[in-house]
Amino acid sequence: MNIASLLRENAKSFRTLPAVTDANRSTSYADFIRRTGTIAANFHAAGLKPGDRVALCMENCGELLEILFACWTAGLCAVPMNAKLHPREVLQIVSDCGAKLLFTTPALVDALAPVENEAERLRQTICVGTERYDRLLAGDPIAPFETAPSDPAWIFYTSGTTGRSKGAVLSHRNLLFMSMAYYADIDAIGTNDCKLHLTPLSHASGLYAIPHMLRGSHQIVAPGFDPGFLVDTVNTHSNLTMFMVPTMLSRVVNGGLHADMRTENIKTIYYGGAPMYVADLERAVGMFEGRLFHLYGQGESPMTITGLAKDSHASDLLGTCGIARAGVRVRVVDEEERDVPAGAVGEVITISDCVMSGYWNNQAASAEALKGGWLHTGDLGSMDERGYLTLKDRSKDLIISGGSNIYPREIEEVLLRHPDIVEAAVIGRPHADWGEEVVAFVVRRPGSEVGPEQLDTLCLDNVARFKRPKHYRFLESLPKSDYGKILKKKLRDIVD
């Protein structure tokens, strides 16, 4: 069972229809399959073997989708990553998964040049729009390689609490189950549908390109969230589906963009990735009634844990994440893995064919996350008598800013590299636009005058810009328990 094989078979009935359109070209399904088959043939000609990993650090473009399907055609495993990552973070991911190739886009290629020299197994970095990429499109295509349902198809790297990303291994079975749950819970898809990609294809938007493409939907790829492009696309295409993080949906709702849209052309807006203020959501329901689907998932169970259906966006349910998705079991448990009573808070755990097989090359983390066969999400929540899940907080102090996950310890470890910083603690502070922003509490070595500018430079040299603290607070000491544990709750109490 190969996702690329399924597309090849299904596309026999819609070969002439548009598959992918971006700013540079529009490709029919016949051309898309030919291009992906030819790239796959050149992967094999270059010596790549089934199961090898191919990394993608790319801004949004049509080529990202064709590289994904080319990897699957060749029996390879794709490793898409956030294009905003710092080159050091890209190097860590490429090295961890042992990627043989790295694909990128023109605006990123210079910054990523050192990765090719430092990643031991990386043979080549290929930038789209260059002669090197064009050579991959020369020759005869091959048919999709035979793969087992459990073979890795996509490694989704998530931020790690130890400062190193962990790669959730998603199989062809996982991605097919995810697609079937989409059809069961969200929408039936056909050749008259369009999917607008406003957010990175390396994450939620790209994952749901799969169920859409398997049914002949037209993929329209935007370089990013451009309000003008959004309005124009909504006004010229019908049966549109798109993903928005809550900050984007809030901008549409509160910025008056909907007034310029033919909202009847919108079929579905699925949103998630961070909390959304109920007041904003109430306004969104008034503007897009019957078109909103709230999903809760993780990279370890992509897009598919619970969902609040279109017809369930009633006022008393807007603060919830909905109910378990089709074919998914969800529980809320205590520290002994016992179900807690309705309304009580515990850890959210889930089991389904969407749950990853484990973390790449990390048995200890896999065993911890998949205890008893259930994915332990690390999220704290409660479930009512009807099965509606409400998230209360995040264990491990995860910060979500603008839909991106930020683990405090990753930033703390960078700050502690400075010789004049003796203690550091990072927390999230509520932010009206981004959900949360990063605040760092630091203790300087006596006599030191290190300030925010030097710490900003240190962070920008080591982590992505969106992860750096937006504010620094300098303290004489950090509050601690009797056992020496930093009490972040007290820091949250004193943050401005």
VOPAGU-2260 file (C-alpha; in pm, 1 decimal, decimal comma):
REM VOPAGU-2260
SITE   aa  ch    i         X         Y         Z
SITE  MET   A    0       0,0       0,0       0,0
SITE  ASN   A    1     164,2     317,3    -124,8
SITE  ILE   A    2       4,9     665,1    -117,0
SITE  ALA   A    3     156,5     732,8    -460,7
SITE  SER   A    4       6,2     409,8    -600,0
SITE  LEU   A    5    -336,5     513,1    -474,8
SITE  LEU   A    6    -306,6     848,9    -648,5
SITE  ARG   A    7    -189,6     688,0    -971,7
SITE  GLU   A    8    -489,9     451,6    -974,6
SITE  ASN   A    9    -746,7     708,6    -869,2
SITE  ALA   A   10    -622,7     971,2   -1115,0
SITE  LYS   A   11    -716,0     757,5   -1416,1
SITE  SER   A   12   -1057,9     922,6   -1403,2
SITE  PHE   A   13    -931,9    1282,2   -1362,3
SITE  ARG   A   14    -598,5    1290,2   -1543,3
SITE  THR   A   15    -675,5    1605,6   -1741,9
SITE  LEU   A   16    -795,0    1811,5   -1444,7
SITE  PRO   A   17    -570,8    2059,9   -1261,2
SITE  ALA   A   18    -371,7    1907,9    -976,8
SITE  VAL   A   19    -146,4    2183,8    -842,7
SITE  THR   A   20    -132,5    2555,2    -916,7
SITE  ASP   A   21     116,9    2802,4    -772,9
SITE  ALA   A   22     253,3    3138,8    -883,0
SITE  ASN   A   23     466,8    2978,8   -1155,4
SITE  ARG   A   24     260,5    2704,2   -1316,1
SITE  SER   A   25     -50,6    2490,6   -1315,8
SITE  THR   A   26      -1,2    2115,5   -1350,2
SITE  SER   A   27    -263,5    1860,6   -1451,1
SITE  TYR   A   28    -287,0    1527,9   -1269,5
SITE  ALA   A   29    -138,9    1353,1   -1573,2
SITE  ASP   A   30     159,8    1590,1   -1570,5
SITE  PHE   A   31     191,6    1566,5   -1193,5
SITE  ILE   A   32     211,9    1186,0   -1203,9
SITE  ARG   A   33     458,5    1198,9   -1494,1
SITE  ARG   A   34     680,8    1450,5   -1313,2
SITE  THR   A   35     675,1    1259,1    -984,8
SITE  GLY   A   36     747,8     931,4   -1164,3
SITE  THR   A   37    1042,8    1086,3   -1346,3
SITE  ILE   A   38    1188,6    1238,7   -1029,8
SITE  ALA   A   39    1149,6     900,0    -862,4
SITE  ALA   A   40    1334,9     730,0   -1149,0
SITE  ASN   A   41    1622,3     974,7   -1105,8
SITE  PHE   A   42    1625,0     910,6    -731,6
SITE  HIS   A   43    1687,9     543,3    -805,6
SITE  ALA   A   44    1943,4     627,3   -1075,5
SITE  ALA   A   45    2133,2     834,3    -816,8
SITE  GLY   A   46    2157,9     528,3    -592,4
SITE  LEU   A   47    1883,2     599,8    -340,0
SITE  LYS   A   48    1727,3     283,0    -203,4
SITE  PRO   A   49    1374,6     219,1     -71,5
SITE  GLY   A   50    1351,4     345,6     284,1
SITE  ASP   A   51    1611,9     621,5     238,6
SITE  ARG   A   52    1514,6     963,6     371,9
SITE  VAL   A   53    1480,2    1284,5     171,2
SITE  ALA   A   54    1459,8    1613,6     362,9
SITE  LEU   A   55    1253,1    1912,3     248,0
SITE  CYS   A   56    1320,3    2258,4     391,5
SITE  MET   A   57    1112,6    2461,3     147,6
SITE  GLU   A   58     886,9    2759,8     131,2
SITE  ASN   A   59     543,9    2693,1     -15,2
SITE  CYS   A   60     552,7    2598,4    -383,2
SITE  GLY   A   61     405,0    2336,2    -611,0
SITE  GLU   A   62     734,7    2149,0    -623,9
SITE  LEU   A   63     705,0    2059,3    -256,5
SITE  LEU   A   64     399,3    1844,5    -328,8
SITE  GLU   A   65     560,2    1678,1    -629,4
SITE  ILE   A   66     874,0    1595,8    -427,8
SITE  LEU   A   67     656,7    1436,8    -158,3
SITE  PHE   A   68     480,9    1211,7    -409,2
SITE  ALA   A   69     809,5    1143,1    -591,6
SITE  CYS   A   70     956,3    1016,9    -263,9
SITE  TRP   A   71     663,2     781,3    -214,5
SITE  THR   A   72     675,6     668,4    -577,6
SITE  ALA   A   73    1039,5     571,6    -522,3
SITE  GLY   A   74     966,3     400,2    -189,5
SITE  LEU   A   75    1151,7     671,2       2,0
SITE  CYS   A   76    1055,6     850,6     322,7
SITE  ALA   A   77     997,8    1227,5     309,0
SITE  VAL   A   78    1111,4    1452,9     593,5
SITE  PRO   A   79     940,1    1792,2     553,7
SITE  MET   A   80    1039,1    2061,5     801,4
SITE  ASN   A   81     950,6    2417,1     895,7
SITE  ALA   A   82    1115,5    2656,7     650,4
SITE  LYS   A   83    1160,5    2906,6     937,2
SITE  LEU   A   84    1402,8    2680,7    1122,6
SITE  HIS   A   85    1754,9    2799,7    1191,2
SITE  PRO   A   86    2021,3    2623,4     978,1
SITE  ARG   A   87    2156,1    2458,5    1295,3
SITE  GLU   A   88    1812,1    2309,7    1358,0
SITE  VAL   A   89    1791,9    2190,7     996,9
SITE  LEU   A   90    2135,3    2032,5    1035,7
SITE  GLN   A   91    2021,5    1848,0    1348,5
SITE  ILE   A   92    1716,0    1704,3    1170,4
SITE  VAL   A   93    1904,4    1612,3     851,5
SITE  SER   A   94    2176,2    1443,7    1057,6
SITE  ASP   A   95    1933,2    1265,8    1289,1
SITE  CYS   A   96    1732,5    1103,6    1009,6
SITE  GLY   A   97    2036,6    1042,4     787,3
SITE  ALA   A   98    1881,3    1217,4     486,8
SITE  LYS   A   99    2056,4    1154,0     155,1
SITE  LEU   A  100    1910,9    1461,7     -20,2
SITE  LEU   A  101    1793,1    1802,4      95,4
SITE  PHE   A  102    1550,8    2005,4    -116,8
SITE  THR   A  103    1511,2    2378,7     -67,8
SITE  THR   A  104    1392,5    2698,6    -236,0
SITE  PRO   A  105    1587,0    3001,1    -367,3
SITE  ALA   A  106    1539,1    3227,8     -65,3
SITE  LEU   A  107    1678,8    2959,6     169,4
SITE  VAL   A  108    1956,3    2799,7     -32,1
SITE  ASP   A  109    2243,3    3027,1      77,2
SITE  ALA   A  110    2163,4    2999,4     448,6
SITE  LEU   A  111    2143,3    2619,1     421,1
SITE  ALA   A  112    2469,1    2580,0     226,2
SITE  PRO   A  113    2672,4    2475,8     535,8
SITE  VAL   A  114    2433,6    2188,2     605,0
SITE  GLU   A  115    2561,3    1995,0     302,6
SITE  ASN   A  116    2917,7    2008,7     435,2
SITE  GLU   A  117    2836,0    1918,7     794,3
SITE  ALA   A  118    2568,2    1647,2     758,8
SITE  GLU   A  119    2760,5    1321,8     723,8
SITE  ARG   A  120    2517,9    1127,9     503,3
SITE  LEU   A  121    2382,5    1417,3     298,7
SITE  ARG   A  122    2494,9    1382,6     -62,0
SITE  GLN   A  123    2344,7    1690,4    -219,2
SITE  THR   A  124    2129,6    1997,9    -165,8
SITE  ILE   A  125    1893,7    2067,7    -455,9
SITE  CYS   A  126    1717,3    2399,2    -503,4
SITE  VAL   A  127    1397,4    2410,7    -708,5
SITE  GLY   A  128    1401,7    2635,2   -1012,2
SITE  THR   A  129    1762,1    2547,3   -1094,0
SITE  GLU   A  130    1925,0    2334,3   -1361,0
SITE  ARG   A  131    2003,0    2073,2   -1096,7
SITE  TYR   A  132    1632,5    2034,5   -1022,8
SITE  ASP   A  133    1537,4    2039,4   -1391,2
SITE  ARG   A  134    1767,8    1740,9   -1452,1
SITE  LEU   A  135    1547,0    1536,9   -1219,1
SITE  LEU   A  136    1260,5    1590,8   -1464,1
SITE  ALA   A  137    1447,6    1439,2   -1759,3
SITE  GLY   A  138    1390,7    1077,8   -1859,7
SITE  ASP   A  139    1115,1     819,2   -1832,7
SITE  PRO   A  140     890,9     789,1   -1526,7
SITE  ILE   A  141     863,0     475,2   -1317,9
SITE  ALA   A  142     559,9     316,6   -1153,7
SITE  PRO   A  143     526,2     348,6    -775,3
SITE  PHE   A  144     741,9     115,2    -572,4
SITE  GLU   A  145     573,3    -162,2    -373,9
SITE  THR   A  146     566,9     -69,3      -6,0
SITE  ALA   A  147     425,5    -230,5     306,4
SITE  PRO   A  148     153,1     -41,5     495,5
SITE  SER   A  149     391,1      -2,7     791,5
SITE  ASP   A  150     678,2     142,4     584,1
SITE  PRO   A  151     775,2     499,6     683,4
SITE  ALA   A  152     631,9     765,7     452,0
SITE  TRP   A  153     672,9    1093,1     644,6
SITE  ILE   A  154     889,3    1179,5     945,1
SITE  PHE   A  155     733,6    1472,7    1128,7
SITE  TYR   A  156     987,1    1643,0    1353,0
SITE  THR   A  157     850,0    1800,0    1668,6
SITE  SER   A  158    1033,8    2020,1    1915,2
SITE  GLY   A  159    1189,9    1820,3    2193,5
SITE  THR   A  160    1180,1    1889,5    2565,7
SITE  THR   A  161    1552,8    1812,2    2578,0
SITE  GLY   A  162    1630,8    2074,1    2316,6
SITE  ARG   A  163    1656,2    1827,1    2028,9
SITE  SER   A  164    1376,7    1758,9    1781,9
SITE  LYS   A  165    1219,1    1413,9    1774,3
SITE  GLY   A  166    1103,3    1257,4    1449,3
SITE  ALA   A  167     756,1    1101,8    1464,0
SITE  VAL   A  168     755,4     821,1    1206,7
SITE  LEU   A  169     431,5     817,1    1005,8
SITE  SER   A  170     363,5     518,3     782,9
SITE  HIS   A  171     161,1     486,7     463,6
SITE  ARG   A  172    -110,5     326,8     681,6
SITE  ASN   A  173    -108,8     630,8     912,4
SITE  LEU   A  174    -153,5     873,1     622,1
SITE  LEU   A  175    -427,9     661,4     462,2
SITE  PHE   A  176    -614,6     635,3     794,3
SITE  MET   A  177    -580,0    1012,2     836,9
SITE  SER   A  178    -732,6    1056,7     490,9
SITE  MET   A  179   -1020,2     818,8     557,6
SITE  ALA   A  180   -1097,7     997,0     884,2
SITE  TYR   A  181   -1109,1    1321,4     685,0
SITE  TYR   A  182   -1375,7    1176,2     454,2
SITE  ALA   A  183   -1568,9    1035,6     749,1
SITE  ASP   A  184   -1564,7    1342,3     974,7
SITE  ILE   A  185   -1503,9    1653,3     769,1
SITE  ASP   A  186   -1603,5    1631,8     401,1
SITE  ALA   A  187   -1663,4    1417,7      99,6
SITE  ILE   A  188   -1418,8    1535,9    -167,6
SITE  GLY   A  189   -1455,5    1534,3    -546,0
SITE  THR   A  190   -1306,1    1680,1    -860,2
SITE  ASN   A  191   -1503,4    2003,1    -818,4
SITE  ASP   A  192   -1321,6    2081,8    -492,2
SITE  CYS   A  193   -1027,7    2318,5    -440,3
SITE  LYS   A  194    -785,1    2332,6    -150,6
SITE  LEU   A  195    -614,5    2662,5     -79,1
SITE  HIS   A  196    -279,6    2629,7     100,7
SITE  LEU   A  197    -210,2    2945,5     300,9
SITE  THR   A  198       6,9    2781,8     568,1
SITE  PRO   A  199     321,5    2566,8     532,8
SITE  LEU   A  200     283,4    2249,2     328,9
SITE  SER   A  201     529,0    2088,2     570,2
SITE  HIS   A  202     257,8    2078,6     836,4
SITE  ALA   A  203    -122,3    2069,6     865,2
SITE  SER   A  204    -207,7    2211,9     524,7
SITE  GLY   A  205      21,2    1972,2     339,1
SITE  LEU   A  206     -96,0    1668,7     533,8
SITE  TYR   A  207    -453,1    1729,9     422,4
SITE  ALA   A  208    -339,9    1775,0      64,0
SITE  ILE   A  209    -327,5    1394,2      63,2
SITE  PRO   A  210    -701,3    1319,5     104,7
SITE  HIS   A  211    -779,5    1601,3    -135,2
SITE  MET   A  212    -544,0    1483,4    -408,8
SITE  LEU   A  213    -658,2    1123,2    -379,2
SITE  ARG   A  214   -1004,3    1244,8    -484,9
SITE  GLY   A  215    -895,7    1483,8    -760,8
SITE  SER   A  216    -920,6    1815,5    -575,3
SITE  HIS   A  217    -735,3    2117,1    -717,7
SITE  GLN   A  218    -446,9    2233,6    -494,7
SITE  ILE   A  219    -384,6    2610,6    -499,9
SITE  VAL   A  220     -54,2    2694,1    -329,1
SITE  ALA   A  221      -1,5    3041,9    -187,2
SITE  PRO   A  222     348,1    3151,1     -76,6
SITE  GLY   A  223     201,9    3243,6     261,4
SITE  PHE   A  224     -86,7    3419,1     428,8
SITE  ASP   A  225    -158,5    3706,7     191,5
SITE  PRO   A  226    -497,8    3867,4     264,1
SITE  GLY   A  227    -531,3    3999,5     -91,2
SITE  PHE   A  228    -453,7    3660,0    -242,8
SITE  LEU   A  229    -700,3    3499,7      -3,0
SITE  VAL   A  230    -982,4    3733,8    -103,0
SITE  ASP   A  231    -909,3    3696,7    -475,5
SITE  THR   A  232    -899,5    3317,2    -454,3
SITE  VAL   A  233   -1221,6    3296,3    -256,1
SITE  ASN   A  234   -1393,6    3519,4    -509,7
SITE  THR   A  235   -1278,5    3320,6    -815,4
SITE  HIS   A  236   -1297,1    2955,8    -700,3
SITE  SER   A  237   -1582,4    2757,0    -550,6
SITE  ASN   A  238   -1587,9    2465,3    -307,1
SITE  LEU   A  239   -1278,1    2597,4    -133,2
SITE  THR   A  240   -1122,5    2429,6     170,3
SITE  MET   A  241    -836,9    2583,1     369,8
SITE  PHE   A  242    -650,5    2545,9     697,3
SITE  MET   A  243    -602,4    2840,7     931,1
SITE  VAL   A  244    -427,9    2869,6    1262,6
SITE  PRO   A  245    -641,4    3069,7    1507,1
SITE  THR   A  246    -433,5    3386,2    1462,6
SITE  MET   A  247    -512,2    3384,7    1090,3
SITE  LEU   A  248    -880,7    3318,9    1143,4
SITE  SER   A  249    -890,4    3600,4    1397,3
SITE  ARG   A  250    -734,0    3838,1    1144,4
SITE  VAL   A  251    -998,4    3747,7     890,2
SITE  VAL   A  252   -1276,2    3788,8    1143,2
SITE  ASN   A  253   -1153,8    4106,0    1312,2
SITE  GLY   A  254    -991,5    4270,9    1011,0
SITE  GLY   A  255   -1303,2    4287,9     797,4
SITE  LEU   A  256   -1166,0    4063,4     520,7
SITE  HIS   A  257   -1482,9    3856,0     510,9
SITE  ALA   A  258   -1679,3    4159,3     390,9
SITE  ASP   A  259   -1491,2    4145,8      58,7
SITE  MET   A  260   -1532,5    3770,1      14,7
SITE  ARG   A  261   -1793,2    3563,5    -159,6
SITE  THR   A  262   -1814,8    3344,3     147,8
SITE  GLU   A  263   -2057,3    3110,4     -27,7
SITE  ASN   A  264   -1752,9    2984,7    -222,1
SITE  ILE   A  265   -1596,6    2852,4     100,1
SITE  LYS   A  266   -1677,1    2490,6     174,8
SITE  THR   A  267   -1461,4    2430,9     481,9
SITE  ILE   A  268   -1220,2    2614,6     709,5
SITE  TYR   A  269   -1050,9    2368,6     938,1
SITE  TYR   A  270    -855,9    2530,8    1219,4
SITE  GLY   A  271    -638,5    2422,7    1508,9
SITE  GLY   A  272    -279,6    2420,4    1628,6
SITE  ALA   A  273    -337,4    2663,8    1917,5
SITE  PRO   A  274    -612,1    2790,8    2146,8
SITE  MET   A  275    -859,0    3041,0    2004,1
SITE  TYR   A  276   -1046,2    3301,3    2203,6
SITE  VAL   A  277   -1413,0    3205,2    2228,5
SITE  ALA   A  278   -1519,4    3563,4    2151,2
SITE  ASP   A  279   -1330,8    3551,5    1819,2
SITE  LEU   A  280   -1471,5    3207,7    1745,0
SITE  GLU   A  281   -1825,3    3326,2    1808,4
SITE  ARG   A  282   -1774,8    3601,2    1551,4
SITE  ALA   A  283   -1624,5    3349,3    1307,9
SITE  VAL   A  284   -1926,9    3122,4    1346,7
SITE  GLY   A  285   -2151,1    3416,2    1257,4
SITE  MET   A  286   -1952,9    3480,8     940,1
SITE  PHE   A  287   -1880,2    3123,0     832,5
SITE  GLU   A  288   -2170,7    2931,0     980,6
SITE  GLY   A  289   -2165,5    2564,0     888,5
SITE  ARG   A  290   -1815,1    2587,6     737,6
SITE  LEU   A  291   -1587,5    2559,5    1042,9
SITE  PHE   A  292   -1423,4    2239,7    1168,9
SITE  HIS   A  293   -1199,7    2248,6    1476,7
SITE  LEU   A  294    -943,7    1971,1    1489,0
SITE  TYR   A  295    -707,4    1858,2    1760,7
SITE  GLY   A  296    -410,4    1641,9    1673,8
SITE  GLN   A  297     -35,3    1619,3    1704,1
SITE  GLY   A  298     251,9    1534,8    1474,6
SITE  GLU   A  299     246,8    1194,6    1644,4
SITE  SER   A  300    -117,4    1144,7    1538,4
SITE  PRO   A  301    -144,8    1384,0    1247,6
SITE  MET   A  302    -459,0    1596,9    1250,3
SITE  THR   A  303    -657,1    1314,1    1403,6
SITE  ILE   A  304    -743,4    1292,2    1773,0
SITE  THR   A  305   -1067,9    1485,6    1825,8
SITE  GLY   A  306   -1277,7    1723,9    1618,5
SITE  LEU   A  307   -1560,4    1972,1    1662,7
SITE  ALA   A  308   -1785,8    1915,0    1363,3
SITE  LYS   A  309   -1935,5    2187,2    1146,5
SITE  ASP   A  310   -2281,7    2137,2    1291,2
SITE  SER   A  311   -2149,6    2131,8    1649,5
SITE  HIS   A  312   -2025,0    2490,1    1666,3
SITE  ALA   A  313   -2291,8    2582,3    1919,5
SITE  SER   A  314   -2206,0    2833,8    2189,2
SITE  ASP   A  315   -2179,9    2577,3    2469,1
SITE  LEU   A  316   -1927,1    2369,9    2272,7
SITE  LEU   A  317   -1695,6    2639,2    2135,9
SITE  GLY   A  318   -1446,3    2601,1    2418,9
SITE  THR   A  319   -1403,9    2230,1    2346,2
SITE  CYS   A  320   -1197,4    2031,4    2098,1
SITE  GLY   A  321   -1492,9    1814,3    2005,4
SITE  ILE   A  322   -1522,4    1437,0    2024,3
SITE  ALA   A  323   -1301,0    1147,3    1918,6
SITE  ARG   A  324   -1254,0    1124,9    1542,6
SITE  ALA   A  325   -1386,1     826,3    1344,1
SITE  GLY   A  326   -1191,7     512,3    1433,5
SITE  VAL   A  327   -1009,4     688,0    1719,2
SITE  ARG   A  328   -1024,2     622,6    2093,4
SITE  VAL   A  329    -947,5     903,3    2336,7
SITE  ARG   A  330    -915,9     883,4    2713,9
SITE  VAL   A  331    -827,2    1121,2    2996,7
SITE  VAL   A  332    -621,9     942,8    3261,7
SITE  ASP   A  333    -439,2     998,0    3590,1
SITE  GLU   A  334     -76,8     916,1    3665,1
SITE  GLU   A  335    -169,5     548,6    3711,5
SITE  GLU   A  336    -330,6     530,7    3366,2
SITE  ARG   A  337    -679,4     512,6    3517,9
SITE  ASP   A  338    -966,7     699,1    3354,6
SITE  VAL   A  339   -1057,0    1009,0    3552,5
SITE  PRO   A  340   -1422,9    1099,1    3617,8
SITE  ALA   A  341   -1611,2    1319,8    3372,8
SITE  GLY   A  342   -1500,6    1680,0    3416,6
SITE  ALA   A  343   -1179,9    1590,3    3600,6
SITE  VAL   A  344    -841,8    1690,9    3460,8
SITE  GLY   A  345    -588,1    1435,5    3344,5
SITE  GLU   A  346    -354,4    1354,9    3057,8
SITE  VAL   A  347    -507,2    1301,8    2714,9
SITE  ILE   A  348    -411,0     970,7    2553,8
SITE  THR   A  349    -523,3     821,8    2224,3
SITE  ILE   A  350    -500,1     507,1    2013,6
SITE  SER   A  351    -577,6     455,4    1643,9
SITE  ASP   A  352    -418,7     359,5    1314,7
SITE  CYS   A  353    -316,3     724,3    1286,0
SITE  VAL   A  354     -71,8     705,4    1577,9
SITE  MET   A  355     296,2     699,2    1481,8
SITE  SER   A  356     504,9     385,4    1506,7
SITE  GLY   A  357     755,4     572,6    1725,2
SITE  TYR   A  358    1027,3     835,8    1717,0
SITE  TRP   A  359    1305,3     788,0    1465,3
SITE  ASN   A  360    1610,4     628,4    1623,7
SITE  ASN   A  361    1488,3     710,0    1976,3
SITE  GLN   A  362    1367,3     400,2    2158,2
SITE  ALA   A  363    1352,8     562,2    2500,5
SITE  ALA   A  364    1129,2     847,9    2388,0
SITE  SER   A  365     913,9     605,9    2187,1
SITE  ALA   A  366     859,7     378,1    2485,7
SITE  GLU   A  367     762,2     673,3    2704,0
SITE  ALA   A  368     520,4     822,4    2448,5
SITE  LEU   A  369     358,3     489,9    2355,9
SITE  LYS   A  370     319,0     323,9    2694,4
SITE  GLY   A  371      64,3      42,9    2672,2
SITE  GLY   A  372      15,3     111,3    2301,6
SITE  TRP   A  373    -152,1     448,0    2368,7
SITE  LEU   A  374      -4,2     779,2    2257,7
SITE  HIS   A  375      51,4     997,0    2563,8
SITE  THR   A  376       0,1    1346,4    2427,9
SITE  GLY   A  377     141,1    1538,9    2723,6
SITE  ASP   A  378    -169,5    1759,6    2707,1
SITE  LEU   A  379    -391,8    1803,4    3009,7
SITE  GLY   A  380    -765,3    1810,9    2959,4
SITE  SER   A  381   -1106,4    1701,7    3075,6
SITE  MET   A  382   -1388,8    1515,5    2907,0
SITE  ASP   A  383   -1758,0    1563,6    2979,0
SITE  GLU   A  384   -2027,6    1296,4    2989,8
SITE  ARG   A  385   -2094,5    1339,9    2617,3
SITE  GLY   A  386   -1732,9    1276,4    2520,9
SITE  TYR   A  387   -1639,4    1638,8    2441,7
SITE  LEU   A  388   -1275,4    1711,9    2523,0
SITE  THR   A  389   -1156,4    2042,9    2665,5
SITE  LEU   A  390    -783,2    2113,0    2687,4
SITE  LYS   A  391    -681,6    2276,4    3013,3
SITE  ASP   A  392    -305,9    2312,7    2996,4
SITE  ARG   A  393       3,5    2156,7    2844,7
SITE  SER   A  394     244,6    1945,8    3035,9
SITE  LYS   A  395     615,2    2009,3    2987,1
SITE  ASP   A  396     535,1    2382,1    2961,4
SITE  LEU   A  397     484,8    2379,2    2586,3
SITE  ILE   A  398     437,5    2728,1    2439,2
SITE  ILE   A  399     226,8    2769,1    2124,2
SITE  SER   A  400     286,1    3097,3    1945,1
SITE  GLY   A  401     119,7    3165,3    1611,9
SITE  GLY   A  402      43,5    2795,1    1573,4
SITE  SER   A  403     409,8    2692,0    1618,9
SITE  ASN   A  404     526,1    2476,7    1909,7
SITE  ILE   A  405     806,4    2614,6    2126,7
SITE  TYR   A  406     956,9    2413,7    2411,9
SITE  PRO   A  407    1104,6    2636,5    2684,2
SITE  ARG   A  408    1396,4    2409,3    2765,1
SITE  GLU   A  409    1526,4    2444,8    2409,4
SITE  ILE   A  410    1554,1    2821,8    2460,8
SITE  GLU   A  411    1682,4    2786,9    2816,8
SITE  GLU   A  412    1971,4    2569,6    2701,0
SITE  VAL   A  413    2071,5    2833,3    2447,0
SITE  LEU   A  414    2058,2    3114,5    2703,7
SITE  LEU   A  415    2271,5    2912,6    2944,4
SITE  ARG   A  416    2545,8    2894,4    2684,2
SITE  HIS   A  417    2625,9    3256,7    2764,7
SITE  PRO   A  418    2909,3    3261,6    3020,9
SITE  ASP   A  419    2740,5    3536,4    3222,7
SITE  ILE   A  420    2403,1    3362,9    3259,3
SITE  VAL   A  421    2379,2    3127,5    3556,0
SITE  GLU   A  422    2006,3    3047,9    3553,0
SITE  ALA   A  423    1728,9    3072,0    3294,9
SITE  ALA   A  424    1359,9    2989,7    3282,4
SITE  VAL   A  425    1127,4    3046,2    2987,8
SITE  ILE   A  426     749,2    3067,1    2999,7
SITE  GLY   A  427     466,6    3165,0    2769,2
SITE  ARG   A  428     267,1    3482,2    2829,4
SITE  PRO   A  429     -78,6    3531,7    2675,6
SITE  HIS   A  430     -74,0    3744,0    2359,7
SITE  ALA   A  431    -385,1    3876,2    2186,7
SITE  ASP   A  432    -258,7    3806,8    1833,2
SITE  TRP   A  433     -21,6    3510,9    1866,7
SITE  GLY   A  434    -185,4    3314,5    2145,8
SITE  GLU   A  435     132,9    3320,9    2352,4
SITE  GLU   A  436     469,0    3498,1    2341,7
SITE  VAL   A  437     800,8    3385,1    2487,8
SITE  VAL   A  438     930,3    3550,8    2805,7
SITE  ALA   A  439    1269,3    3462,9    2955,4
SITE  PHE   A  440    1366,9    3504,7    3320,0
SITE  VAL   A  441    1744,6    3505,4    3362,7
SITE  VAL   A  442    1994,2    3537,2    3645,8
SITE  ARG   A  443    2323,5    3705,1    3560,4
SITE  ARG   A  444    2663,2    3626,8    3707,2
SITE  PRO   A  445    2744,2    3882,3    3977,2
SITE  GLY   A  446    2894,9    4195,4    3823,1
SITE  SER   A  447    2778,8    4108,8    3471,7
SITE  GLU   A  448    2588,7    4363,0    3263,8
SITE  VAL   A  449    2480,2    4132,7    2982,7
SITE  GLY   A  450    2156,1    4265,0    2837,9
SITE  PRO   A  451    1873,3    4173,2    2600,4
SITE  GLU   A  452    2072,1    4265,2    2288,7
SITE  GLN   A  453    2346,5    4009,0    2357,3
SITE  LEU   A  454    2094,8    3740,4    2449,9
SITE  ASP   A  455    1892,8    3813,1    2135,2
SITE  THR   A  456    2205,7    3765,8    1925,1
SITE  LEU   A  457    2280,9    3436,8    2100,2
SITE  CYS   A  458    1928,9    3307,1    2034,4
SITE  LEU   A  459    1923,0    3418,8    1671,8
SITE  ASP   A  460    2252,1    3235,5    1615,7
SITE  ASN   A  461    2105,4    2908,2    1740,6
SITE  VAL   A  462    1727,5    2886,1    1701,6
SITE  ALA   A  463    1456,7    3008,5    1468,4
SITE  ARG   A  464    1357,8    3373,9    1502,5
SITE  PHE   A  465    1001,2    3290,0    1608,0
SITE  LYS   A  466    1133,4    3098,5    1909,7
SITE  ARG   A  467    1343,3    3375,9    2061,8
SITE  PRO   A  468    1214,4    3552,5    2374,0
SITE  LYS   A  469    1019,3    3869,7    2311,1
SITE  HIS   A  470    1093,0    3996,8    2662,6
SITE  TYR   A  471    1369,4    3941,1    2919,8
SITE  ARG   A  472    1332,8    3976,6    3295,4
SITE  PHE   A  473    1651,0    3988,9    3503,0
SITE  LEU   A  474    1620,6    3849,0    3857,0
SITE  GLU   A  475    1864,9    3793,3    4142,3
SITE  SER   A  476    1741,8    3435,1    4169,7
SITE  LEU   A  477    1466,3    3211,9    4035,1
SITE  PRO   A  478    1194,9    3081,9    4269,0
SITE  LYS   A  479    1252,3    2717,2    4356,9
SITE  SER   A  480    1091,1    2436,7    4553,1
SITE  ASP   A  481    1256,0    2267,3    4848,0
SITE  TYR   A  482    1397,5    2016,9    4599,2
SITE  GLY   A  483    1554,4    2288,1    4384,5
SITE  LYS   A  484    1295,9    2272,3    4104,7
SITE  ILE   A  485    1226,7    2606,4    3939,8
SITE  LEU   A  486     869,6    2710,5    4015,2
SITE  LYS   A  487     739,6    2839,7    3684,3
SITE  LYS   A  488     395,7    2896,3    3830,5
SITE  LYS   A  489     545,2    3172,2    4045,6
SITE  LEU   A  490     708,9    3322,3    3738,9
SITE  ARG   A  491     373,2    3327,3    3563,1
SITE  ASP   A  492     227,1    3506,2    3864,8
SITE  ILE   A  493     479,0    3789,6    3840,6
SITE  VAL   A  494     503,9    3825,8    3462,9
SITE  ASP   A  495     374,1    4158,4    3333,7
